[in-house]
Amino acid sequence: MTKIPIENQAELDFVLMLRRRWADVLYPRVCEEYRQLTADNQPTDAAEIAARVHHLNAYGPFAWLERGSQKMLWRAAVAAIAARREDPSSDSAHGGRSTVEVDPHLELPAWYTEWDIHVQPGGVWSSTAAAEVYELGAKLVMQGENDDYRFHRLFVETAIPARPYRRIVDLGCGFGKSTWFLKVRFPEAEVIGIDLAEPCLRLATRRANAKGLEIRFRQANAAETGLETHSAELVTATMLIHELPLEVLDAVFKEAARLLAPGGLLRILDFQFTGDPLRDLAMREHGRRNNEPFLPPMMSADTIAMARAAGLHNPRWTAFDERSAGRLPTLRWPERPEWHFPWAVLEAERLS
């Protein structure tokens, strides 16, 4: 268990407070200004919408604080991890049997390494400390509402049908925050977590063993896992596909279809546009502010057609409410005044 010194915790708490006010005070002000500006003339052209939004008094501070607070978050997280006091026995206390398979010949692709995704310095793949910084930051970027990884538990509990699974493959598993819940909910299944980042996989293994879980973590590209054809009844991914170039995303859909046995399920948690012109513009520009260059192309792409072309049946998106409801029955989100990510679940099946 990592114990953070009080002065570092105070810095983290300040950044968390700042991000909450960015979401629940500053963003509603942007919305109100936009409503007043467009009350008599609602623009429909994307360029005109962007031009009007960029001239709002509150949008400049909103955009600046999004990136600025993200940088502050990572600085605070890096300092906290550097000053942490780690109990070396805590991760083996419960005797889990999780393992990690590292590929010493795997070459990380340039599209993965050339960006500091999420503005995290050095990326999640660069060192053991970087993986632990990412673990800490993953709680803060959710406005402090993910301390127990409720977000990932809701995905597993509400978006994954309750049925027997012999093998579950979790693509882009990171440090295991969804993979753990898959194993807890489906203890009879063989659960395999796939990721490019060796440090994240080693951290995932440590944490899984601390939870007493048996999970197989494997270093591989999600587009080329090396697992057997038709060997899984469920393939999942959370917060992965918006970080992939479209040609890689296409390959990931094909790999998921290859892995799935007849009757197997695909469940992906990611983003979709809401139809709200202001929120959708802010989401597209979030990609640039957060060093996620592949996010806007993914959200604009016809992912339904891509999944269908890969051999998946009946692909469809449905909304996801991270507060408590989880998966929603349609691609419609509840009305919310604060800034929130437009989470959605892509669902599909493999027929034969």
LOVEXRO-182073 format. One record per residue (C-alpha): residue number from 1; residue in one letter; x, y, z. Coordinates in Angstrom, 2 decimals. Example, Ala and Ser with C-alpha at 12.3 -4.5 7.8 and 13.67 -1.06 7.14 Angstrom:
<vopas>
lofi	dogu	x	y	z
1	A	12.30	-4.50	7.80
2	S	13.67	-1.06	7.14
</vopas>
This chain:
<vopas>
lofi	dogu	x	y	z
1	M	0.00	0.00	0.00
2	T	1.33	3.41	-0.96
3	K	1.21	6.03	1.81
4	I	1.45	9.58	0.50
5	P	3.02	12.23	2.76
6	I	0.54	14.83	3.96
7	E	2.10	17.72	2.04
8	N	1.85	15.78	-1.23
9	Q	-1.71	14.75	-0.44
10	A	-2.58	18.41	0.11
11	E	-1.25	19.25	-3.36
12	L	-3.29	16.42	-4.89
13	D	-6.40	17.58	-3.05
14	F	-5.93	21.13	-4.38
15	V	-5.68	19.91	-7.97
16	L	-8.76	17.75	-7.46
17	M	-10.71	20.74	-6.11
18	L	-9.59	22.86	-9.05
19	R	-10.72	20.24	-11.57
20	R	-14.10	19.94	-9.89
21	R	-14.68	23.70	-10.12
22	W	-13.54	23.58	-13.76
23	A	-16.26	21.01	-14.40
24	D	-19.16	22.23	-12.25
25	V	-18.66	26.02	-12.26
26	L	-16.69	27.06	-15.32
27	Y	-18.31	24.73	-17.86
28	P	-21.91	25.72	-16.92
29	R	-20.84	29.34	-17.37
30	V	-19.61	28.52	-20.87
31	C	-22.96	26.85	-21.58
32	E	-24.93	29.85	-20.34
33	E	-22.91	32.26	-22.48
34	Y	-23.45	30.03	-25.51
35	R	-27.21	29.85	-24.90
36	Q	-27.44	33.62	-24.66
37	L	-25.34	34.14	-27.77
38	T	-27.31	31.69	-29.92
39	A	-30.81	32.26	-28.49
40	D	-32.05	33.86	-31.72
41	N	-29.78	32.10	-34.20
42	Q	-28.72	28.51	-33.65
43	P	-25.68	27.73	-35.86
44	T	-25.46	24.30	-37.46
45	D	-22.19	24.57	-39.35
46	A	-19.26	23.15	-37.35
47	A	-16.92	26.00	-38.29
48	E	-19.47	28.62	-37.28
49	I	-20.15	26.85	-33.98
50	A	-16.42	26.76	-33.24
51	A	-16.00	30.45	-34.13
52	R	-18.78	31.48	-31.77
53	V	-17.61	29.26	-28.93
54	H	-14.03	30.49	-29.21
55	H	-15.23	34.07	-28.70
56	L	-17.10	33.30	-25.48
57	N	-15.56	34.99	-22.46
58	A	-15.51	31.80	-20.40
59	Y	-14.31	29.34	-23.04
60	G	-10.70	30.53	-23.09
61	P	-10.31	30.01	-19.32
62	F	-12.15	26.68	-19.61
63	A	-9.78	25.43	-22.31
64	W	-6.67	26.80	-20.58
65	L	-7.61	25.29	-17.21
66	E	-8.32	21.89	-18.72
67	R	-4.75	21.52	-19.96
68	G	-3.23	23.53	-17.10
69	S	-4.89	21.47	-14.37
70	Q	-3.91	18.27	-16.19
71	K	-0.27	19.33	-16.08
72	M	-0.64	20.24	-12.40
73	L	-2.20	16.83	-11.75
74	W	0.75	14.96	-13.20
75	R	3.31	17.17	-11.43
76	A	1.55	16.49	-8.15
77	A	1.28	12.77	-8.88
78	V	4.97	12.50	-9.85
79	A	5.97	14.26	-6.63
80	A	3.65	12.09	-4.54
81	I	4.99	8.84	-6.00
82	A	8.58	10.02	-5.56
83	A	7.87	10.75	-1.88
84	R	5.68	7.69	-1.24
85	R	6.29	5.19	1.47
86	E	5.61	1.74	0.06
87	D	4.99	-1.34	2.18
88	P	6.86	-3.99	0.13
89	S	4.83	-6.83	1.62
90	S	1.41	-5.37	0.85
91	D	1.12	-6.64	-2.72
92	S	1.75	-10.28	-1.85
93	A	-0.22	-10.45	1.38
94	H	-3.18	-12.37	-0.03
95	G	-1.34	-14.89	-2.18
96	G	-2.88	-14.38	-5.60
97	R	-1.59	-16.45	-8.51
98	S	-1.48	-13.80	-11.21
99	T	1.37	-13.92	-13.69
100	V	2.87	-11.61	-16.31
101	E	4.30	-12.61	-19.70
102	V	6.76	-10.06	-21.07
103	D	7.82	-10.07	-24.72
104	P	11.49	-8.97	-24.85
105	H	11.31	-8.66	-28.63
106	L	8.19	-6.48	-28.76
107	E	8.90	-3.12	-30.40
108	L	6.57	-0.41	-29.14
109	P	4.95	1.38	-32.10
110	A	5.84	5.01	-32.77
111	W	2.21	6.15	-32.54
112	Y	2.28	4.88	-28.94
113	T	5.61	6.32	-27.82
114	E	5.82	9.66	-29.64
115	W	3.03	11.26	-27.60
116	D	2.85	11.85	-23.86
117	I	-0.75	10.64	-23.80
118	H	-2.92	12.48	-21.25
119	V	0.02	14.92	-20.89
120	Q	1.66	12.44	-18.50
121	P	5.41	13.12	-18.78
122	G	7.19	10.16	-20.34
123	G	4.01	8.17	-20.90
124	V	2.82	5.14	-18.96
125	W	5.30	2.76	-20.57
126	S	8.62	4.38	-19.64
127	S	9.28	3.14	-16.07
128	T	7.91	1.48	-12.95
129	A	7.34	4.90	-11.40
130	A	5.44	6.04	-14.52
131	A	2.98	3.17	-14.10
132	E	2.43	4.10	-10.45
133	V	1.96	7.76	-11.39
134	Y	-0.64	6.67	-13.93
135	E	-2.39	4.56	-11.29
136	L	-2.65	7.56	-8.98
137	G	-3.65	9.95	-11.77
138	A	-6.40	7.62	-13.00
139	K	-8.31	8.38	-9.82
140	L	-7.89	12.15	-10.04
141	V	-8.88	12.56	-13.69
142	M	-12.32	11.22	-12.75
143	Q	-12.81	14.16	-10.36
144	G	-11.99	11.94	-7.38
145	E	-15.03	9.74	-8.03
146	N	-12.99	6.68	-8.96
147	D	-11.10	5.96	-5.77
148	D	-12.52	2.44	-5.62
149	Y	-12.60	2.11	-9.42
150	R	-16.38	2.29	-9.30
151	F	-16.36	3.38	-12.93
152	H	-14.77	0.11	-14.02
153	R	-16.90	-1.97	-11.69
154	L	-20.03	-0.38	-13.20
155	F	-18.83	-1.30	-16.67
156	V	-18.35	-4.94	-15.70
157	E	-21.59	-5.14	-13.71
158	T	-23.91	-3.33	-16.14
159	A	-22.43	-3.79	-19.63
160	I	-21.32	-7.44	-19.44
161	P	-24.13	-10.02	-19.60
162	A	-24.17	-12.51	-16.73
163	R	-23.37	-15.84	-18.40
164	P	-20.57	-18.42	-18.33
165	Y	-17.30	-17.42	-19.99
166	R	-14.44	-19.84	-20.46
167	R	-11.94	-17.13	-21.46
168	I	-12.13	-13.33	-21.23
169	V	-9.59	-11.11	-22.98
170	D	-9.23	-7.50	-21.76
171	L	-7.46	-5.41	-24.41
172	G	-5.40	-2.39	-23.33
173	C	-5.78	-3.42	-19.70
174	G	-3.24	-0.92	-18.31
175	F	-2.64	-1.59	-14.63
176	G	-5.68	-3.87	-14.47
177	K	-8.47	-1.65	-13.20
178	S	-11.13	-3.37	-15.34
179	T	-9.40	-6.76	-15.49
180	W	-9.68	-7.21	-11.73
181	F	-13.45	-6.75	-11.75
182	L	-13.85	-9.15	-14.66
183	K	-12.12	-11.86	-12.61
184	V	-14.10	-11.02	-9.46
185	R	-17.43	-11.20	-11.28
186	F	-16.54	-14.25	-13.37
187	P	-14.18	-16.26	-11.13
188	E	-14.48	-19.45	-13.19
189	A	-13.23	-17.73	-16.36
190	E	-9.62	-17.55	-17.48
191	V	-9.02	-13.78	-17.61
192	I	-6.19	-12.41	-19.76
193	G	-5.11	-8.75	-19.72
194	I	-3.28	-7.46	-22.80
195	D	-1.21	-4.27	-22.88
196	L	1.87	-2.77	-24.54
197	A	3.33	-1.28	-21.36
198	E	5.48	-3.70	-19.37
199	P	5.55	-1.47	-16.24
200	C	1.74	-1.31	-16.19
201	L	1.45	-5.08	-16.57
202	R	3.89	-5.70	-13.72
203	L	1.94	-3.28	-11.53
204	A	-1.33	-4.97	-12.55
205	T	0.12	-8.33	-11.52
206	R	1.22	-7.02	-8.13
207	R	-2.16	-5.46	-7.43
208	A	-4.05	-8.56	-8.62
209	N	-1.97	-10.76	-6.32
210	A	-2.71	-8.39	-3.44
211	K	-6.41	-8.98	-4.16
212	G	-5.93	-12.74	-4.21
213	L	-6.77	-13.02	-7.91
214	E	-5.48	-15.33	-10.62
215	I	-5.12	-13.34	-13.86
216	R	-2.80	-13.85	-16.79
217	F	-1.25	-10.58	-17.95
218	R	0.44	-10.56	-21.34
219	Q	2.54	-7.92	-23.11
220	A	1.27	-7.70	-26.68
221	N	-0.32	-5.37	-29.20
222	A	-4.14	-5.39	-29.02
223	A	-4.15	-5.75	-32.80
224	E	-1.98	-8.87	-32.63
225	T	-2.39	-10.63	-29.30
226	G	-0.86	-13.96	-30.26
227	L	-3.78	-15.81	-28.62
228	E	-5.60	-18.69	-30.29
229	T	-8.36	-18.11	-32.83
230	H	-11.93	-18.48	-31.48
231	S	-10.56	-18.98	-27.97
232	A	-12.54	-16.31	-26.06
233	E	-16.21	-15.88	-25.22
234	L	-15.75	-12.23	-24.25
235	V	-13.39	-9.50	-25.47
236	T	-13.41	-6.16	-23.67
237	A	-11.59	-2.82	-23.76
238	T	-11.99	0.27	-21.61
239	M	-10.68	3.68	-22.67
240	L	-8.53	2.13	-25.38
241	I	-9.87	2.78	-28.86
242	H	-9.75	6.59	-28.68
243	E	-5.97	6.23	-28.27
244	L	-5.50	4.27	-31.51
245	P	-4.91	5.48	-35.07
246	L	-7.83	4.45	-37.29
247	E	-5.81	1.84	-39.16
248	V	-4.85	0.25	-35.83
249	L	-8.43	0.43	-34.60
250	D	-9.54	-1.40	-37.73
251	A	-6.96	-4.11	-36.97
252	V	-8.17	-4.32	-33.34
253	F	-11.74	-4.96	-34.48
254	K	-10.47	-7.72	-36.76
255	E	-8.38	-9.21	-33.96
256	A	-11.38	-9.17	-31.60
257	A	-13.47	-10.94	-34.23
258	R	-10.71	-13.51	-34.69
259	L	-10.42	-14.16	-30.96
260	L	-14.14	-14.58	-30.36
261	A	-15.70	-18.01	-30.48
262	P	-19.12	-18.33	-32.16
263	G	-21.62	-16.62	-29.88
264	G	-18.87	-14.58	-28.21
265	L	-19.36	-10.97	-27.15
266	L	-17.44	-7.73	-27.70
267	R	-17.87	-4.92	-25.17
268	I	-15.87	-1.67	-25.49
269	L	-16.20	1.36	-23.21
270	D	-15.16	4.64	-24.82
271	F	-16.57	7.95	-26.13
272	Q	-19.28	9.05	-28.55
273	F	-20.70	12.43	-29.56
274	T	-23.86	13.53	-27.73
275	G	-25.43	15.83	-30.32
276	D	-24.93	18.86	-28.06
277	P	-22.89	21.21	-30.29
278	L	-20.99	22.84	-27.42
279	R	-20.19	19.63	-25.57
280	D	-19.16	17.88	-28.78
281	L	-16.86	20.76	-29.78
282	A	-15.25	20.75	-26.33
283	M	-14.77	17.00	-26.64
284	R	-13.09	17.26	-30.05
285	E	-10.77	19.96	-28.75
286	H	-10.10	17.93	-25.61
287	G	-8.07	15.63	-27.86
288	R	-5.59	18.40	-28.60
289	R	-5.52	19.79	-25.06
290	N	-4.95	16.35	-23.55
291	N	-2.40	15.03	-26.09
292	E	-4.85	12.49	-27.52
293	P	-4.53	13.07	-31.27
294	F	-6.48	9.96	-32.26
295	L	-9.56	10.82	-30.19
296	P	-11.32	13.20	-32.64
297	P	-10.82	10.88	-35.66
298	M	-12.16	7.91	-33.70
299	M	-15.25	9.81	-32.56
300	S	-15.90	11.01	-36.11
301	A	-15.30	7.59	-37.69
302	D	-18.04	5.11	-38.55
303	T	-16.97	2.59	-35.94
304	I	-20.20	0.64	-36.46
305	A	-19.26	0.01	-40.08
306	M	-15.68	-0.85	-39.08
307	A	-16.87	-3.44	-36.56
308	R	-19.33	-4.91	-39.05
309	A	-16.66	-5.13	-41.75
310	A	-14.44	-7.01	-39.29
311	G	-17.06	-9.75	-39.09
312	L	-18.92	-8.67	-35.95
313	H	-22.72	-8.88	-35.82
314	N	-25.12	-6.10	-34.84
315	P	-22.60	-3.53	-33.58
316	R	-24.26	-0.62	-31.73
317	W	-23.41	2.13	-29.25
318	T	-25.32	2.74	-26.05
319	A	-24.74	5.51	-23.49
320	F	-22.98	5.00	-20.15
321	D	-23.50	7.06	-16.98
322	E	-20.42	6.75	-14.77
323	R	-22.15	8.12	-11.65
324	S	-24.23	5.07	-10.72
325	A	-26.41	3.74	-13.54
326	G	-23.63	2.47	-15.79
327	R	-24.86	1.18	-19.16
328	L	-28.00	2.94	-20.40
329	P	-30.53	1.37	-22.80
330	T	-30.08	3.89	-25.63
331	L	-27.49	6.34	-26.94
332	R	-29.01	9.16	-24.88
333	W	-27.38	10.68	-21.82
334	P	-29.19	12.28	-18.86
335	E	-29.23	16.08	-18.78
336	R	-26.26	17.25	-16.74
337	P	-25.05	20.84	-16.32
338	E	-21.45	20.00	-15.43
339	W	-18.72	18.89	-17.78
340	H	-18.52	15.13	-18.15
341	F	-17.10	12.75	-20.69
342	P	-19.66	11.21	-23.08
343	W	-18.98	7.61	-22.13
344	A	-20.59	4.94	-24.28
345	V	-20.44	1.18	-24.77
346	L	-19.89	-0.44	-28.16
347	E	-21.57	-3.84	-28.21
348	A	-21.34	-6.59	-30.83
349	E	-21.39	-10.36	-31.19
350	R	-19.61	-13.02	-33.21
351	L	-22.14	-15.32	-34.89
352	S	-19.91	-17.87	-36.56
</vopas>
